[in-house]
Amino acid sequence: MEIRLLSLWGGFLRSAALIAITLLALCIMVSAVKLEDVPRHLGVIVGIVILLIMLPAIIVGLWNAMSFGQHLGMISLGIAIAVLLAASRGRSHDRRGR
């Protein structure tokens, strides 16, 4: 399951990077991006892709380093935040309806 998710994540990142580079090339062709700025834009694209590739490894490493009690605390914190967000959305929806 984990390997399949990581391969799907890698495929998504490859597709997103290809789309970003294609859009950059189109912008160069229509002169929307100066040639002097192309290395900076490519660097940003590559940097974001590298960070997004490293993100799952960081999250898995942090999760594996936690104890069972910390796991339960993180899960309960996530549930509490979800409940509070749902309640605040309900209140804002009620205000708009009046």
C-alpha positions as CSV (number, residue, x, y, z in Angstrom):
1,M,0.0,0.0,0.0
2,E,2.7,2.5,1.0
3,I,4.9,1.7,-2.1
4,R,1.8,2.2,-4.3
5,L,1.0,5.5,-2.7
6,L,4.6,6.7,-3.2
7,S,4.6,5.7,-6.8
8,L,1.4,7.5,-7.4
9,W,2.8,10.6,-5.6
10,G,5.9,10.3,-7.9
11,G,3.8,10.1,-11.0
12,F,1.7,13.1,-9.9
13,L,4.9,15.1,-9.3
14,R,6.4,14.2,-12.7
15,S,3.1,15.2,-14.4
16,A,3.0,18.5,-12.5
17,A,6.6,19.3,-13.2
18,L,6.1,18.5,-16.9
19,I,3.1,20.8,-17.0
20,A,5.0,23.6,-15.3
21,I,8.0,23.3,-17.7
22,T,5.6,23.2,-20.7
23,L,3.9,26.3,-19.5
24,L,7.2,28.0,-19.0
25,A,8.2,27.1,-22.6
26,L,4.9,28.5,-23.9
27,C,5.5,31.7,-22.0
28,I,8.9,32.0,-23.5
29,M,7.5,31.5,-27.0
30,V,4.9,34.2,-26.6
31,S,7.5,36.5,-24.9
32,A,5.7,36.6,-21.6
33,V,8.9,35.5,-19.8
34,K,12.3,37.2,-20.5
35,L,15.1,34.8,-21.4
36,E,17.2,36.2,-18.5
37,D,14.5,35.0,-16.0
38,V,14.2,31.4,-17.4
39,P,17.0,29.9,-15.1
40,R,15.3,31.4,-12.0
41,H,11.9,30.0,-13.0
42,L,13.4,26.6,-13.8
43,G,15.2,26.7,-10.4
44,V,11.9,27.4,-8.6
45,I,10.2,24.5,-10.4
46,V,13.0,22.1,-9.6
47,G,13.2,23.3,-6.0
48,I,9.5,22.8,-5.4
49,V,9.6,19.3,-7.0
50,I,12.5,18.3,-4.8
51,L,10.8,19.5,-1.7
52,L,7.6,17.7,-2.6
53,I,9.6,14.5,-3.3
54,M,11.2,14.8,0.2
55,L,8.0,15.6,2.0
56,P,6.6,12.0,2.3
57,A,9.9,10.7,3.6
58,I,10.0,13.5,6.3
59,I,6.4,12.8,7.3
60,V,7.0,9.0,7.5
61,G,10.2,9.5,9.5
62,L,8.5,11.8,12.0
63,W,5.5,9.5,12.4
64,N,7.8,6.4,13.0
65,A,9.8,8.4,15.6
66,M,6.7,9.0,17.7
67,S,5.4,6.8,20.4
68,F,1.9,5.3,20.5
69,G,0.7,8.0,22.9
70,Q,1.9,10.7,20.6
71,H,0.1,9.0,17.7
72,L,-3.1,9.1,19.7
73,G,-2.5,12.7,20.6
74,M,-1.9,13.7,17.0
75,I,-5.0,11.9,15.8
76,S,-7.2,13.4,18.5
77,L,-5.8,16.9,17.7
78,G,-6.7,16.4,14.1
79,I,-10.2,15.3,15.0
80,A,-10.7,18.3,17.3
81,I,-9.5,20.7,14.6
82,A,-11.9,19.1,12.1
83,V,-14.8,19.4,14.5
84,L,-14.0,23.0,15.3
85,L,-13.7,23.9,11.6
86,A,-17.0,22.2,10.8
87,A,-18.7,24.1,13.6
88,S,-17.2,27.5,12.5
89,R,-18.3,26.8,8.9
90,G,-21.8,26.0,10.2
91,R,-22.0,29.3,12.1
92,S,-20.7,31.3,9.1
93,H,-23.3,29.6,6.9
94,D,-26.1,30.5,9.3
95,R,-25.0,34.1,9.3
96,R,-25.1,34.3,5.5
97,G,-28.5,32.8,5.4
98,R,-30.1,35.5,7.6
